[in-house]
């Protein structure tokens, strides 16, 4: 098995793994780096409940990037990169087999 074929298999396994992580994160469209936590607090003076909202660091992989300047933070960037690399590797393997 050539080094090109091994690289191709590694890229396919990495792509499948990232797709699994994307599914586990809830099939998000955009990548998120924070999530909102809402807690209900009872106000002792007035007897009402008040919502307390805070943002907590929580990375969730998305299909598209959250920032156009950082496209590598998305699943689509890696899928495109992996697909192009796999096509180029397949051409290399085909050229190598024709030379022998």
C-alpha positions as CSV (number, residue, x, y, z in Angstrom):
1,X,0.0,0.0,0.0
2,X,1.5,3.3,-1.1
3,X,1.8,6.4,1.1
4,X,-0.7,8.2,-1.1
5,X,-3.4,5.5,-0.4
6,X,-2.7,5.7,3.3
7,X,-3.0,9.5,3.2
8,X,-6.3,9.1,1.3
9,X,-7.7,6.7,3.9
10,X,-6.6,9.0,6.8
11,X,-8.4,12.0,5.1
12,X,-11.6,9.9,4.7
13,X,-11.5,8.7,8.3
14,X,-10.9,12.3,9.6
15,X,-13.8,13.5,7.5
16,X,-16.2,10.9,8.8
17,X,-15.0,11.7,12.4
18,X,-15.7,15.4,11.9
19,X,-19.1,14.7,10.4
20,X,-19.9,12.5,13.5
21,X,-18.8,15.4,15.8
22,X,-21.0,17.8,13.8
23,X,-24.0,15.4,14.3
24,X,-23.2,15.1,18.0
25,X,-23.1,18.9,18.3
26,X,-26.7,19.1,17.0
27,X,-26.3,19.7,13.2
28,X,-25.6,23.4,13.7
29,X,-25.5,25.6,10.6
30,X,-23.0,28.1,11.9
31,X,-20.1,27.4,14.2
32,X,-20.7,28.7,17.7
33,X,-18.1,29.4,20.4
34,X,-20.5,30.4,23.2
35,X,-23.9,29.3,24.4
36,X,-26.4,31.2,26.5
37,X,-27.3,29.9,30.0
38,X,-30.6,31.1,31.5
39,X,-31.2,30.7,35.2
40,X,-34.3,31.8,37.0
41,X,-33.7,33.6,40.3
42,X,-36.5,34.5,42.7
43,X,-36.3,38.1,43.8
44,X,-36.7,38.1,47.6
45,X,-37.9,41.7,47.8
46,X,-40.7,41.7,45.2
47,X,-41.4,37.9,45.1
48,X,-41.0,37.6,41.3
49,X,-38.7,35.5,39.2
50,X,-36.0,37.1,37.2
51,X,-34.1,35.6,34.3
52,X,-30.3,35.8,34.6
53,X,-28.6,35.4,31.3
54,X,-24.9,34.6,30.9
55,X,-22.7,33.5,28.0
56,X,-20.5,30.5,28.6
57,X,-17.6,29.2,26.4
58,X,-19.0,26.2,24.6
59,X,-17.6,25.3,21.1
60,X,-20.0,23.7,18.7
61,X,-18.8,22.7,15.3
62,X,-21.0,24.1,12.5
63,X,-21.4,23.6,8.8
64,X,-20.4,27.2,8.0
65,X,-17.9,29.4,9.8
66,X,-18.9,32.0,12.4
67,X,-16.3,34.5,11.1
68,X,-15.5,34.9,7.4
69,X,-11.9,35.5,8.3
70,X,-11.6,32.1,10.0
71,X,-13.1,29.6,7.5
72,X,-11.1,26.7,9.0
73,X,-13.6,26.7,12.0
74,X,-16.2,25.0,10.0
75,X,-17.0,21.5,8.7
76,X,-17.5,22.6,5.1
77,X,-13.9,24.0,4.9
78,X,-12.5,20.6,5.9
79,X,-14.9,18.7,3.6
80,X,-13.8,20.8,0.6
81,X,-10.2,20.5,1.5
82,X,-10.4,16.8,2.1
83,X,-12.4,16.2,-1.2
84,X,-9.9,18.1,-3.3
85,X,-7.0,16.4,-1.6
86,X,-8.6,13.0,-2.2
87,X,-9.2,13.8,-5.9
88,X,-5.5,14.9,-6.3
89,X,-4.3,11.8,-4.5
90,X,-6.4,9.5,-6.6
91,X,-4.9,11.1,-9.8
92,X,-1.4,10.5,-8.3
93,X,-2.2,6.9,-7.6
94,X,-3.6,6.5,-11.1
95,X,-0.5,8.1,-12.7
96,X,1.7,5.9,-10.6
97,X,-0.1,2.7,-11.6
98,X,0.1,3.7,-15.3
99,X,3.9,4.2,-15.1
100,X,4.5,0.7,-13.9
